[in-house]
Amino acid sequence: MMVAGVVVASTSCSYLDVVPDNVTNLDHAFSNRYTAEQYLGTCYWHLPFGDWSQNPAIMGSAETVFNKENISYGMEVARGYQNTGNPYINHWSGGMGGRNMYNGIRDCNTFLENIGKVRDLEETERRRWIAEVKFIKAYLHFWLLRYYGPIHIIDENLPVYEETSNVRHYRKPIDECFEYVLNLLDEVINSKDLPNSIQNTQQELGRITQPIALAFKARVAMFYASPLFNGNTEMESFISKETGKPFFNQVYDPSRWELAAAACDTAIKVCLDNNIRLYQESDYITQYNISDSTRINCVLRNAFSERWNPELIWGNINAVVSDFFQRCSQPPLGTSSILVMQAFLGVSMNTAETFYSKNGVPIEEDVEYDYANRYTLRTSEDDHKYYIQKGHQTAALNFDREHRYYATLAFDRSKWYGIGKLDNDLETWHIEGKLKEYSSAYEPGKYSASGYWPKKYVSLKSGYNNPDSWSATTYPWPEIRFADLLLYYAEALNEVKDAPDAEVYKWIDMVRERAGLKGVVESWKKYSNQPDKPLTKTGMREIIHRERMIELACEGAQYWDVRRWKTAPAELNRAVTGWNVLSDNNTDYYTVQVLFNQKFSLKDYFAPIPENEISVNPLLEQNPGW
């Protein structure tokens, strides 16, 4: 049975919203332009969603955490409860939050095989639709590849009358999988059939463009070059039944970084040519007279959550950051708003400690930062009055941090600039998070397990219409931002060169400058106890990794990055921590608590193949460790 979809314009957000329509007759589905466009919508519908139950990257590395009264499939992955019998977020065959992505690939193939039958379709539009669907097909193959490792390549659908034995596919070697995806993307890019930008914004926002295709190719190339997929000798014993050879290449190929750097360079140039760039202070327009501190906080928040802003390369049309998602990310900001918010999505203290000091270096390296006493109490004075309520106490950990810390996170006694209190940023909202206070665990399940909330997820245009009424401005999930692409380029160049140079520093320093920080060389030389770190390839690699985890915090990048870098055993074997949020006094509240112990081993690099799939198809090999 074939499933078709409808492409419509959302009333709350101008992007494609696709709903299956159960069109079963292919002749009807491709009889005219209207029904063919419905089937195009089906292909878009298969793009994965971005919430915590469907995307393992949102909670799977414990950047964000739930309290004990709530649960999500992604959280279960982080806690080590993934399994083969009924896997969480199963995108291989569908289930437990996941969709069957192979069904999506088959629908893409069906579209490509039949779109030529549509007679009332202009050739330029036909070619554009073909390029879009080829892109989606490449995307679904890549998503499966980075999640499961070796996969089936489904380049065309088999006839329905084929014998069952012909339908049982082998998993293909990693290199063959990547080359297939990259070649398919090159077909799309070289065809020039995708638009450089969306013109009919009311109907087409979210559809694939040339900058999206180029930026996505850069992402694929970065994974292809990274240690997980490039000379991974840990996977030597993972052998293909088809070839008798390892699925993973065993010899490191440095030329892949050159391919990745070239892909990033091209994508950046095309983005800039089409006015895609870093969101800047000049983009944030407000009628209110606010401090420089509040302004940069708003700029950094908007780079992620402002609809279709200049930094957004690709907004995922199937992953709207909804009203509910935002209610879960924000605590009540007054006693009358307790019943309005959900507030159970927290951010682990591990994530909070990743951010730099105000000097732009890790807090454990900063010669001016009192790292040993970061959990002690400190009272907010004038120097932090725009970020922490003046005269109130909170942990020293929350003081003297970079601007992205305050734009990304909220915590007890922190300020929250937003709708309802905009005209005076000194008198705006602040959080009171201890037990029995208005931002605390007033109701079972409605509190942050760690004492930190992901402010980043809440749009500046979401807020209180009055003390009892809160409404959200939704926006598409930023699948690729320009800052992400710049940091990819810095990483690729650093790997290509014998030692970092001005070209490497340029791209990372652009991201840092927007965040109000000095360049890496200047910052490390002046403030770090490892002043020469940016001067070496290894040191700069570490800096770039840290910069990505900060700039892209809570966006799902960490889950994939620490795997492709093969740093996950060092990063994710840890106690996931937070404050003692069920306490009503400062002394007890600011005591570090272990939420759970996270473990990572070789098997956790890839999700398991469902056991029933292996029973049905004896050609399948299970992933190592499962």
C-alpha positions as CSV (number, residue, x, y, z in Angstrom):
1,M,0.0,0.0,0.0
2,M,1.3,3.4,-0.9
3,V,0.8,6.4,1.4
4,A,0.4,9.9,0.0
5,G,0.4,13.3,1.8
6,V,-1.0,16.8,1.5
7,V,1.2,19.9,1.4
8,V,-0.4,22.8,3.1
9,A,0.6,26.1,4.7
10,S,0.5,26.2,8.4
11,T,-1.5,28.9,10.0
12,S,1.1,29.3,12.8
13,C,4.2,28.9,10.7
14,S,4.9,29.1,7.0
15,Y,6.4,25.7,6.3
16,L,5.2,22.5,4.7
17,D,2.9,20.5,6.9
18,V,2.4,17.0,5.5
19,V,-0.4,14.6,6.5
20,P,-0.8,11.1,5.1
21,D,-3.8,10.9,2.8
22,N,-4.0,7.2,2.0
23,V,-4.0,7.4,-1.8
24,T,-3.5,3.8,-2.8
25,N,-3.8,3.9,-6.6
26,L,-0.6,5.0,-8.3
27,D,-2.4,5.9,-11.5
28,H,-4.5,8.3,-9.5
29,A,-1.6,9.6,-7.4
30,F,0.2,10.6,-10.6
31,S,-2.7,11.5,-12.8
32,N,-2.3,15.3,-12.4
33,R,-0.2,18.0,-10.8
34,Y,-2.4,18.3,-7.7
35,T,-2.3,14.6,-6.7
36,A,1.4,14.4,-7.6
37,E,2.1,17.3,-5.3
38,Q,0.3,15.4,-2.6
39,Y,2.7,12.5,-3.1
40,L,5.6,15.0,-2.9
41,G,4.1,15.9,0.5
42,T,4.3,12.2,1.5
43,C,8.1,12.2,0.8
44,Y,8.5,15.3,2.9
45,W,6.4,13.7,5.6
46,H,9.0,11.0,6.1
47,L,11.7,13.5,7.3
48,P,12.2,12.6,11.0
49,F,10.6,14.7,13.7
50,G,12.8,16.5,16.2
51,D,11.1,15.8,19.6
52,W,12.6,13.9,22.5
53,S,10.7,10.7,21.7
54,Q,11.6,10.5,18.0
55,N,15.1,12.0,17.8
56,P,17.6,10.1,20.0
57,A,20.0,13.2,19.8
58,I,17.7,15.4,21.8
59,M,18.1,13.5,25.1
60,G,20.2,10.6,24.2
61,S,23.5,12.1,25.5
62,A,21.8,13.6,28.6
63,E,22.4,17.2,27.6
64,T,18.7,17.6,28.6
65,V,17.0,15.4,31.2
66,F,13.6,14.7,32.6
67,N,12.7,14.3,36.2
68,K,11.7,10.9,37.6
69,E,8.0,11.4,37.1
70,N,8.4,11.7,33.4
71,I,9.9,9.5,30.7
72,S,10.8,9.6,27.0
73,Y,12.4,7.1,24.7
74,G,15.4,9.4,24.3
75,M,15.9,9.6,28.0
76,E,15.8,5.8,28.2
77,V,18.6,5.6,25.6
78,A,20.7,8.0,27.8
79,R,20.0,5.9,30.9
80,G,21.3,2.8,29.1
81,Y,18.0,0.9,28.6
82,Q,18.3,0.5,24.8
83,N,17.6,-3.1,23.8
84,T,17.2,-5.4,20.8
85,G,13.8,-6.9,21.5
86,N,11.9,-3.7,21.2
87,P,14.4,-0.9,20.6
88,Y,13.7,2.7,21.6
89,I,13.4,5.1,18.7
90,N,13.4,2.3,16.1
91,H,13.8,3.9,12.7
92,W,14.8,0.7,11.0
93,S,11.4,-0.9,11.1
94,G,9.4,1.6,13.1
95,G,8.2,1.7,16.7
96,M,8.9,3.1,20.1
97,G,8.9,6.7,18.7
98,G,10.7,5.8,15.5
99,R,9.4,5.7,11.9
100,N,10.3,3.1,9.3
101,M,12.7,5.1,7.2
102,Y,12.9,2.4,4.6
103,N,9.3,3.0,3.9
104,G,10.2,6.6,3.3
105,I,12.9,5.6,0.9
106,R,10.5,3.4,-1.0
107,D,8.0,6.2,-1.3
108,C,10.7,8.4,-2.7
109,N,11.6,5.7,-5.2
110,T,7.9,5.4,-6.1
111,F,7.7,9.1,-6.7
112,L,10.8,9.1,-8.9
113,E,9.6,6.2,-10.9
114,N,6.2,7.8,-11.6
115,I,6.6,11.5,-11.7
116,G,7.2,11.4,-15.5
117,K,3.6,10.3,-16.0
118,V,2.2,13.6,-14.9
119,R,1.2,15.5,-18.0
120,D,0.1,18.9,-16.7
121,L,3.4,19.6,-14.9
122,E,5.8,22.1,-16.3
123,E,9.2,20.6,-16.9
124,T,11.1,23.0,-14.6
125,E,8.8,22.2,-11.7
126,R,9.1,18.4,-12.4
127,R,12.9,18.7,-12.3
128,R,12.7,20.7,-9.1
129,W,10.4,18.0,-7.5
130,I,12.8,15.3,-8.6
131,A,15.7,17.1,-7.0
132,E,13.8,17.5,-3.8
133,V,12.9,13.9,-3.6
134,K,16.4,12.7,-4.4
135,F,17.6,14.9,-1.6
136,I,15.1,13.4,0.9
137,K,16.1,9.9,-0.3
138,A,19.8,10.8,0.4
139,Y,18.9,12.3,3.8
140,L,17.0,9.2,4.9
141,H,19.9,6.9,3.8
142,F,22.3,9.1,5.8
143,W,20.1,9.2,8.9
144,L,20.0,5.4,8.9
145,L,23.8,5.3,8.2
146,R,24.9,7.5,11.1
147,Y,22.3,5.8,13.5
148,Y,22.9,2.1,12.6
149,G,26.2,2.0,10.7
150,P,26.1,-0.3,7.6
151,I,22.7,-0.2,6.0
152,H,20.7,-1.5,3.0
153,I,21.0,0.8,0.0
154,I,17.6,0.9,-1.7
155,D,18.2,2.7,-5.0
156,E,15.1,1.4,-6.6
157,N,12.0,-0.6,-5.5
158,L,11.7,-4.2,-6.4
159,P,8.6,-5.4,-8.2
160,V,5.9,-6.6,-5.8
161,Y,6.0,-10.1,-7.4
162,E,9.7,-10.7,-6.7
163,E,10.4,-13.8,-4.6
164,T,11.0,-13.2,-0.9
165,S,14.7,-14.1,-1.2
166,N,15.3,-11.2,-3.6
167,V,13.8,-8.8,-1.0
168,R,16.3,-9.7,1.7
169,H,19.0,-7.2,1.3
170,Y,22.6,-7.3,2.6
171,R,24.0,-4.4,4.7
172,K,26.6,-2.6,2.6
173,P,30.1,-1.5,3.7
174,I,30.4,1.9,5.3
175,D,32.3,3.4,2.4
176,E,29.8,2.2,-0.2
177,C,27.0,3.8,1.9
178,F,28.7,7.1,2.2
179,E,29.6,7.2,-1.5
180,Y,26.0,6.4,-2.5
181,V,24.7,9.4,-0.4
182,L,27.4,11.8,-1.6
183,N,26.9,10.8,-5.2
184,L,23.1,11.3,-4.9
185,L,23.6,14.7,-3.4
186,D,26.0,15.6,-6.2
187,E,23.3,14.7,-8.7
188,V,20.9,17.0,-6.9
189,I,23.4,19.9,-6.5
190,N,24.8,19.6,-10.1
191,S,21.4,19.6,-11.6
192,K,20.9,23.2,-10.5
193,D,17.2,22.4,-10.3
194,L,16.7,23.5,-6.7
195,P,16.1,27.2,-6.1
196,N,18.7,29.3,-4.2
197,S,16.0,30.6,-2.0
198,I,12.3,30.3,-1.4
199,Q,10.3,33.0,-3.1
200,N,6.7,32.0,-2.4
201,T,7.2,32.2,1.3
202,Q,3.6,31.5,2.3
203,Q,3.5,28.2,0.6
204,E,7.0,26.9,0.4
205,L,9.0,27.7,3.5
206,G,10.8,24.6,4.6
207,R,11.3,23.1,1.1
208,I,14.8,22.1,0.0
209,T,17.0,24.7,-1.6
210,Q,20.5,24.7,-3.1
211,P,22.1,26.1,0.1
212,I,20.4,23.3,2.1
213,A,21.7,20.6,-0.2
214,L,25.2,22.0,-0.1
215,A,25.2,22.4,3.7
216,F,23.9,18.9,4.1
217,K,26.6,17.5,1.8
218,A,29.1,19.3,4.0
219,R,27.6,17.5,7.0
220,V,27.8,14.1,5.3
221,A,31.4,14.7,4.3
222,M,32.3,15.6,7.8
223,F,31.0,12.3,9.1
224,Y,32.7,10.4,6.3
225,A,36.0,12.0,7.4
226,S,35.6,11.5,11.1
227,P,37.3,8.7,13.1
228,L,34.1,6.7,13.6
229,F,33.9,6.1,9.8
230,N,37.5,6.7,8.7
231,G,40.0,4.0,9.6
232,N,38.0,2.6,12.6
233,T,40.1,-0.4,13.7
234,E,37.8,-1.0,16.7
235,M,35.3,-2.4,14.2
236,E,37.7,-4.8,12.5
237,S,35.8,-7.9,13.7
238,F,32.4,-6.6,12.4
239,I,32.4,-8.7,9.2
240,S,30.0,-8.6,6.2
241,K,28.3,-11.9,5.4
242,E,28.2,-10.8,1.7
243,T,31.9,-10.0,1.3
244,G,33.7,-11.6,4.2
245,K,35.4,-8.3,4.9
246,P,35.0,-5.7,7.6
247,F,32.1,-3.3,7.2
248,F,34.4,-0.4,8.3
249,N,37.5,0.6,6.4
250,Q,40.6,-0.1,8.4
251,V,43.0,2.5,6.9
252,Y,42.7,6.2,7.7
253,D,42.2,8.4,4.6
254,P,43.2,12.0,5.3
255,S,41.9,13.1,1.9
256,R,38.4,12.9,3.2
257,W,39.0,15.9,5.3
258,E,40.0,17.8,2.2
259,L,36.7,16.7,0.6
260,A,34.9,17.9,3.7
261,A,36.7,21.3,3.8
262,A,35.9,21.8,0.1
263,A,32.2,21.0,0.7
264,C,32.1,23.4,3.7
265,D,33.8,26.2,1.6
266,T,31.3,25.8,-1.2
267,A,28.3,25.7,1.1
268,I,29.5,28.9,3.0
269,K,30.0,30.8,-0.2
270,V,26.5,29.9,-1.6
271,C,24.9,30.7,1.7
272,L,26.5,34.1,1.9
273,D,25.5,34.8,-1.8
274,N,21.9,34.1,-0.7
275,N,22.0,36.2,2.5
276,I,22.4,33.3,4.9
277,R,24.8,34.4,7.6
278,L,25.2,34.6,11.4
279,Y,22.3,36.4,13.1
280,Q,23.7,39.7,14.4
281,E,22.7,42.5,16.8
282,S,21.4,44.5,13.9
283,D,18.8,41.8,13.2
284,Y,17.2,42.2,16.6
285,I,14.8,45.1,16.5
286,T,13.1,46.2,19.7
287,Q,11.3,49.3,20.8
288,Y,12.6,48.9,24.3
289,N,15.7,50.5,25.8
290,I,17.5,47.5,27.1
291,S,21.0,46.9,28.3
292,D,23.8,45.5,26.2
293,S,23.8,42.4,28.3
294,T,20.1,41.7,27.6
295,R,20.5,42.6,24.0
296,I,23.2,40.0,23.3
297,N,21.2,37.5,25.3
298,C,18.2,38.1,22.9
299,V,20.5,37.9,19.8
300,L,21.9,34.6,20.9
301,R,18.4,33.2,21.7
302,N,17.0,34.4,18.4
303,A,19.8,32.8,16.4
304,F,18.1,29.5,17.3
305,S,14.4,30.3,17.9
306,E,13.4,33.2,15.6
307,R,11.3,31.9,12.7
308,W,13.2,31.8,9.4
309,N,15.9,34.1,10.6
310,P,19.0,34.9,8.5
311,E,21.1,32.2,10.2
312,L,18.7,29.3,9.4
313,I,20.0,27.2,6.5
314,W,17.4,24.4,7.0
315,G,14.4,24.5,9.2
316,N,13.0,21.0,9.6
317,I,9.4,21.2,8.6
318,N,8.5,18.1,10.6
319,A,10.0,19.3,13.8
320,V,8.1,22.3,15.1
321,V,9.1,23.5,18.5
322,S,5.6,23.5,19.7
323,D,3.6,25.3,22.4
324,F,3.9,22.2,24.6
325,F,7.7,21.8,24.0
326,Q,8.2,25.4,25.1
327,R,5.9,25.0,28.2
328,C,8.1,22.0,29.2
329,S,11.2,24.1,28.9
330,Q,10.1,27.1,31.0
331,P,9.4,27.2,34.7
332,P,6.6,29.3,36.1
333,L,7.7,32.9,36.5
334,G,5.2,33.9,39.2
335,T,2.7,32.3,41.6
336,S,-0.3,32.8,39.3
337,S,1.4,31.0,36.4
338,I,2.1,27.7,38.2
339,L,-0.7,25.8,36.5
340,V,0.2,27.2,33.0
341,M,3.7,25.7,32.6
342,Q,4.9,22.1,32.6
343,A,8.6,22.9,33.3
344,F,9.8,19.3,33.4
345,L,12.5,19.5,30.8
346,G,15.8,20.2,32.4
347,V,19.5,20.6,31.4
348,S,22.1,18.5,33.2
349,M,24.7,20.3,35.2
350,N,27.3,18.5,33.0
351,T,26.1,20.7,30.2
352,A,26.1,23.8,32.4
353,E,29.8,23.2,33.3
354,T,30.7,22.8,29.6
355,F,30.2,26.5,28.9
356,Y,33.2,28.9,29.1
357,S,33.9,31.5,31.6
358,K,33.3,35.2,30.7
359,N,36.9,35.1,29.4
360,G,36.1,32.6,26.7
361,V,38.0,29.6,28.0
362,P,36.9,26.4,29.9
363,I,36.2,27.2,33.6
364,E,38.6,24.4,34.6
365,E,41.4,26.2,32.7
366,D,40.7,29.8,33.5
367,V,43.4,31.2,35.7
368,E,40.9,33.9,37.0
369,Y,38.0,31.5,37.7
370,D,37.6,29.9,41.2
371,Y,36.9,26.5,39.9
372,A,37.4,24.7,43.2
373,N,34.6,26.7,44.9
374,R,32.1,26.8,42.0
375,Y,29.4,25.1,44.1
376,T,29.6,27.6,47.0
377,L,27.0,30.4,47.3
378,R,27.5,33.9,46.1
379,T,25.3,37.0,46.1
380,S,24.4,38.8,42.9
381,E,25.5,42.5,42.8
382,D,25.6,45.1,40.0
383,D,28.0,43.3,37.7
384,H,25.4,40.5,37.2
385,K,22.1,42.3,37.7
386,Y,20.9,41.7,34.1
387,Y,21.5,37.9,34.4
388,I,20.9,37.2,38.1
389,Q,18.4,38.9,40.4
390,K,20.3,41.5,42.4
391,G,20.7,40.8,46.1
392,H,19.8,37.1,45.7
393,Q,22.1,34.1,46.2
394,T,22.8,31.3,43.7
395,A,25.8,29.0,43.1
396,A,29.1,30.6,42.1
397,L,29.0,28.3,39.1
398,N,26.3,30.6,37.7
399,F,28.5,33.7,37.9
400,D,31.2,35.0,35.5
401,R,30.1,32.9,32.6
402,E,30.0,33.7,28.9
403,H,26.8,35.2,27.3
404,R,25.7,31.9,25.8
405,Y,25.4,30.4,29.2
406,Y,22.7,32.9,30.1
407,A,21.1,32.7,26.7
408,T,20.9,28.9,26.7
409,L,20.1,28.1,30.4
410,A,17.9,29.3,33.2
411,F,18.4,28.5,36.8
412,D,17.3,29.5,40.3
413,R,17.5,33.3,40.7
414,S,18.4,33.9,37.0
415,K,16.7,36.6,35.0
416,W,14.3,35.8,32.2
417,Y,13.6,38.6,29.7
418,G,10.4,38.0,27.9
419,I,6.8,38.8,26.9
420,G,5.0,40.3,29.9
421,K,7.9,42.3,31.2
422,L,9.8,43.9,28.4
423,D,10.0,47.6,29.1
424,N,12.5,47.4,32.0
425,D,15.1,44.6,31.9
426,L,16.1,45.3,35.5
427,E,12.5,44.5,36.5
428,T,11.9,41.6,34.2
429,W,11.1,38.0,35.3
430,H,13.4,36.0,37.6
431,I,13.2,32.4,38.7
432,E,12.7,31.2,42.2
433,G,13.4,27.5,42.1
434,K,13.6,26.1,45.6
435,L,10.9,23.8,47.0
436,K,7.6,25.7,47.5
437,E,8.7,28.7,45.5
438,Y,6.8,29.5,42.4
439,S,9.3,28.0,39.9
440,S,9.8,24.8,41.9
441,A,8.2,21.4,42.1
442,Y,4.8,22.8,43.0
443,E,3.1,19.8,41.4
444,P,4.5,16.3,41.0
445,G,6.4,16.0,37.7
446,K,6.4,19.7,36.9
447,Y,10.0,20.6,37.8
448,S,13.5,20.4,36.4
449,A,15.4,17.4,37.7
450,S,18.7,19.4,37.7
451,G,17.6,22.9,38.5
452,Y,18.5,24.1,35.0
453,W,16.0,24.8,32.2
454,P,16.7,25.1,28.4
455,K,15.8,28.7,27.9
456,K,17.1,28.4,24.4
457,Y,14.0,26.4,23.3
458,V,11.6,29.2,24.3
459,S,11.0,31.9,21.7
460,L,11.4,35.5,22.8
461,K,8.0,36.0,21.3
462,S,6.5,33.3,23.6
463,G,5.3,34.6,27.0
464,Y,2.6,35.8,29.3
465,N,-0.4,37.7,27.9
466,N,-1.4,38.1,31.5
467,P,-0.4,36.4,34.7
468,D,-2.7,33.4,34.0
469,S,-2.3,33.1,30.2
470,W,0.8,32.1,28.3
471,S,1.1,31.5,24.6
472,A,3.9,30.3,22.3
473,T,5.3,31.4,19.0
474,T,6.3,28.2,17.3
475,Y,9.2,27.7,14.9
476,P,10.8,24.9,12.9
477,W,13.6,23.0,14.4
478,P,17.0,24.4,13.1
479,E,18.4,21.3,11.4
480,I,21.4,23.3,10.1
481,R,22.4,26.8,11.3
482,F,25.2,28.9,9.7
483,A,27.2,28.7,12.9
484,D,27.2,24.9,12.7
485,L,28.6,25.1,9.1
486,L,31.3,27.6,10.2
487,L,32.4,25.3,13.0
488,Y,32.4,22.3,10.6
489,Y,34.8,24.3,8.3
490,A,37.1,25.2,11.1
491,E,37.3,21.5,12.2
492,A,37.9,20.3,8.6
493,L,40.7,22.8,8.0
494,N,42.4,22.0,11.3
495,E,42.4,18.3,10.3
496,V,43.8,19.1,6.8
497,K,46.6,21.4,8.0
498,D,49.8,20.3,9.8
499,A,49.1,23.1,12.4
500,P,46.3,25.6,12.9
501,D,46.7,29.0,11.2
502,A,44.7,32.2,10.7
503,E,42.3,30.4,8.3
504,V,41.3,27.9,11.0
505,Y,40.9,30.6,13.6
506,K,38.9,32.8,11.3
507,W,35.8,30.6,11.2
508,I,35.6,29.7,14.9
509,D,36.4,33.3,15.9
510,M,33.4,34.5,13.8
511,V,31.1,32.4,16.1
512,R,32.9,33.5,19.2
513,E,32.8,37.2,18.3
514,R,29.0,37.0,17.9
515,A,28.9,35.6,21.4
516,G,30.9,38.5,22.7
517,L,34.2,36.6,23.1
518,K,37.7,37.4,21.9
519,G,39.5,35.0,19.5
520,V,40.9,31.7,20.6
521,V,44.6,32.6,20.4
522,E,44.1,35.8,22.4
523,S,41.7,34.2,25.0
524,W,43.9,31.2,25.7
525,K,47.1,33.2,25.8
526,K,45.7,35.7,28.4
527,Y,43.4,33.5,30.5
528,S,44.1,29.8,30.1
529,N,46.6,27.7,32.1
530,Q,47.3,26.0,28.8
531,P,48.1,29.2,26.8
532,D,49.6,27.4,23.8
533,K,46.7,25.0,23.2
534,P,45.4,26.8,20.1
535,L,48.8,26.6,18.5
536,T,48.8,22.8,18.1
537,K,46.6,20.6,15.9
538,T,45.6,18.4,18.9
539,G,44.9,21.4,21.1
540,M,42.9,23.2,18.5
541,R,40.9,20.0,17.8
542,E,39.9,20.0,21.5
543,I,38.9,23.7,21.3
544,I,36.8,23.2,18.3
545,H,35.0,20.2,19.8
546,R,34.2,22.3,22.9
547,E,33.1,25.2,20.9
548,R,30.6,23.0,19.0
549,M,29.2,21.6,22.3
550,I,28.6,25.1,23.6
551,E,27.3,26.9,20.5
552,L,25.1,24.0,19.6
553,A,24.1,23.0,23.1
554,C,20.7,21.2,23.4
555,E,20.4,21.1,19.6
556,G,21.2,17.4,19.3
557,A,24.7,18.0,17.8
558,Q,26.6,16.5,20.8
559,Y,25.0,13.1,20.5
560,W,26.3,12.7,16.9
561,D,29.5,14.6,17.4
562,V,31.0,12.6,20.3
563,R,30.3,9.5,18.4
564,R,31.8,10.5,15.1
565,W,34.9,11.9,17.0
566,K,35.0,8.7,19.0
567,T,35.3,10.8,22.2
568,A,32.0,9.3,23.6
569,P,33.7,6.9,26.0
570,A,35.4,9.9,27.7
571,E,32.4,12.2,27.5
572,L,29.5,9.9,28.3
573,N,30.9,7.6,31.0
574,R,29.9,9.9,33.9
575,A,27.5,10.7,36.6
576,V,24.8,13.0,35.3
577,T,24.3,15.6,37.9
578,G,22.1,18.5,39.1
579,W,21.1,20.4,42.2
580,N,19.1,19.0,45.1
581,V,15.9,20.6,43.7
582,L,13.5,19.2,46.3
583,S,15.1,21.2,49.0
584,D,13.6,24.5,50.4
585,N,16.8,26.1,51.6
586,N,20.0,27.4,50.0
587,T,22.4,25.1,51.8
588,D,20.7,21.9,50.8
589,Y,19.5,23.0,47.4
590,Y,23.0,23.8,46.2
591,T,24.2,20.3,46.9
592,V,25.2,18.3,43.8
593,Q,23.1,15.2,43.3
594,V,23.6,12.3,40.9
595,L,20.6,11.9,38.7
596,F,21.8,8.7,37.1
597,N,25.1,7.1,36.1
598,Q,25.6,7.1,32.3
599,K,27.6,4.4,30.7
600,F,29.0,4.2,27.1
601,S,30.7,1.3,25.5
602,L,31.5,0.1,21.9
603,K,28.0,-1.1,21.3
604,D,26.5,2.3,22.0
605,Y,28.0,3.9,18.9
606,F,25.1,2.5,16.9
607,A,21.5,1.5,17.7
608,P,20.7,-2.2,17.6
609,I,18.9,-3.8,14.7
610,P,15.5,-5.1,16.0
611,E,15.7,-8.9,16.7
612,N,12.6,-9.6,14.6
613,E,14.2,-8.0,11.6
614,I,17.2,-10.4,11.9
615,S,14.8,-13.4,12.3
616,V,13.0,-12.4,9.1
617,N,16.2,-11.6,7.1
618,P,19.0,-14.0,7.9
619,L,21.4,-11.9,5.7
620,L,21.4,-9.3,8.4
621,E,24.2,-9.0,11.0
622,Q,23.5,-7.5,14.4
623,N,25.6,-4.5,15.4
624,P,28.6,-5.2,17.6
625,G,27.8,-5.7,21.3
626,W,24.1,-6.2,20.8
